[in-house]
Amino acid sequence: MPVVLAALLTALARAADPADPVVVAWQVPEGCPGVQALHAGIRRSLGNLAVDRREPVQVGVVVVREAPQRFRLELRLDAGDGPSERVLTSDTCSAAVDTAAWLIAVAIDIRATDPAATTSPETTVPEPPPGPTPGLDSPRVPEPAPQPSPDPSPPPAPAPQPPQDPAGPTEPLAPPPAPRAKSPPTRDRALHLELWAGGGLGLGVLPRPAPTAALGLTLAGSRWEAELSGHYWALRRVDFGDGRGGKFAHGHVAVRGCGAWERGRVRVPLCGGLAIGGVSGEGVGALIPRTARSLWLGLLVGAGLRVALHPRVGLLLRAEAVFGLRRPGFLLEPAPGVVFRPASVGLSTFLALTIRLR
């Protein structure tokens, strides 16, 4: 499905007119009408309406060929009250583009009409009854003899005329619009809940780089996100010399708040949060091996990249710095001093699959 880059730039240049949408994304299969057909359909639906909008409508149009005669339209609109999305199917790509044009016109002005639903009434003229054609040979009917007229009678009184409206003649009422097929309900993207799970790599909290696993729940609005997640850093073993060592693992729960920027299928959240958890250590080679656990606190600052693969499925890539606020130290008897303490600054990266719940 190639992206028509030149048509997209032309659509962006026309965005100065409030009646024209700004086509943020335009992706259609080969052989489909271009973005000029979309603008022409919008203007047909608006007709001669006086559009009064301060800002243009932000638009994203994606048409996917699911079968030889089945096309899926994914239309994203932002008329200033938050983004929304419609998903419809059509038999042809042209019909999908026409439907998108009508929905965009309604978003620009609710008075817009569907050109496909308006039909002009046809006037039928009855055929004249069969009879002799003038000018051909036909018997003439003799004119009747003049009859004496009776006594003249007074002309009939004129019929009373209905009172005229002082405001002038009224225009004929327009015929009611034809009933339209009920479209699927619009899925509001302003507030939704997502579940995500994935894995990655963590540095700094344990003696060695460790594989990580994460599970989280995100409540997202159009420009913000709030997130609760749990993270586990796998067990790492380190050797301190003289046959002694330790095994360390880490886990924490994190709460994040994010500001988000979204364009088409891509969303970029910038997040900050607080993590609370623990670090466990087990001695190896000591006289009396023991396992110790201690509280760990951290500050999280990072950025993510979420790409929608489907209206309900996407991929999330995140990288964030981990600043240790409380870093426990571990001792290994009989060696004096601390043998391990988490670093003051670490790094965590992971890739997760996201599923939209509502």
C-alpha positions, 0 to 999 in steps of 0.5 A: 500500500504505497503512500501518495506523498505528493498528494499529501503535500498538496492536501497540507497546502490547501489547509488554509481554507477552513472547509478543507481538512488537513490530511495527516495520513493518506494511505490507500491501495494502488488504483484507488482515487487520489486525495483530490477526489477526497477534497472534491467529495467534501466540497460536493457535500458542503455545497454552498454552505457558509462554513464558520470554523476557526481551525481546520479538521485534522484528518487521517484516511487509511484504506486497506484491501481485505478482499478483491471486493472488500475494502476497510476504511479507517478514518481518524478525525479531530474537530477540536473536541478530541480525536475520534475514529470510524472503521467501515467496510465497502465494496469498492475503494471509490465508495470508501473514499466517498464515505470518508469525504461525507463523514469529514464534511459532517465534521466540518459542518453538521448541515452537510448532505450526502450527495449519494442520498439526494435524488432529484424528483423526476417529472413525467409528462403523459403522452397525448392520446392517439388521434388524427394528426393535424394537417392529414386528411380527416373528416371535418366536423361542421361548425354548429349554427349560431344560437341566439344568446340568452339575456345577459346575466351579471358576471359571477362574483370573483372568488375571495383570495387568501390574505397575502403574507405581508412578509412576501411569498414564502419559499417552497419547503425542501423535501425531507432528506432521504434516510441514511444507513446507520453507520457504526458507532464512533469509537472515542479515542479520548479515554481508553484502557490498555494492558501491556506485557513485554521484556527487555534489558536492565542495567545498574540495579544488579551487578550485571546487565539483566533480562527483565520482564514487565506487565502494566496497565495504562489509562490514556487520554488524548494528551496524557497517560497514567500507568501502573506496572510491575517489573522483575530483573532476573537473578545475576551471579557475581564472583568476588574472589577467593571462591566467594560470590553472590546472587542478586535479583530485583523487582519493583512496582512503578507509577508513572505519569506521562504527557503524550503526542500523537500523530496517525498511528504513532504515539510518543509518551514522555513519562516520569514516575516513582518505583518502589521495590527491593533487592535480594542477595544470597551469599555464595562460598561464605561460612554461613550462606544467608539471603538478605533483602532490602528496600530499594527506591528509584526515580524513573524518567524516560520516553516511549514509542507506541505504534498501532498495528490494529485499532486494538493492538500495538507495540510499545518501545520504552527507554528510561533512566533509573535514579536510585533514591535508596540503594541498599549495600550487601556484606559478605562475611568475613570480608570487611566492607560492602561487596555490592551496592546498586548504582546511583544511575541505571537504564531500563529498556523493554519492548511490549505488546499492547492490547486495548481493553475499552 
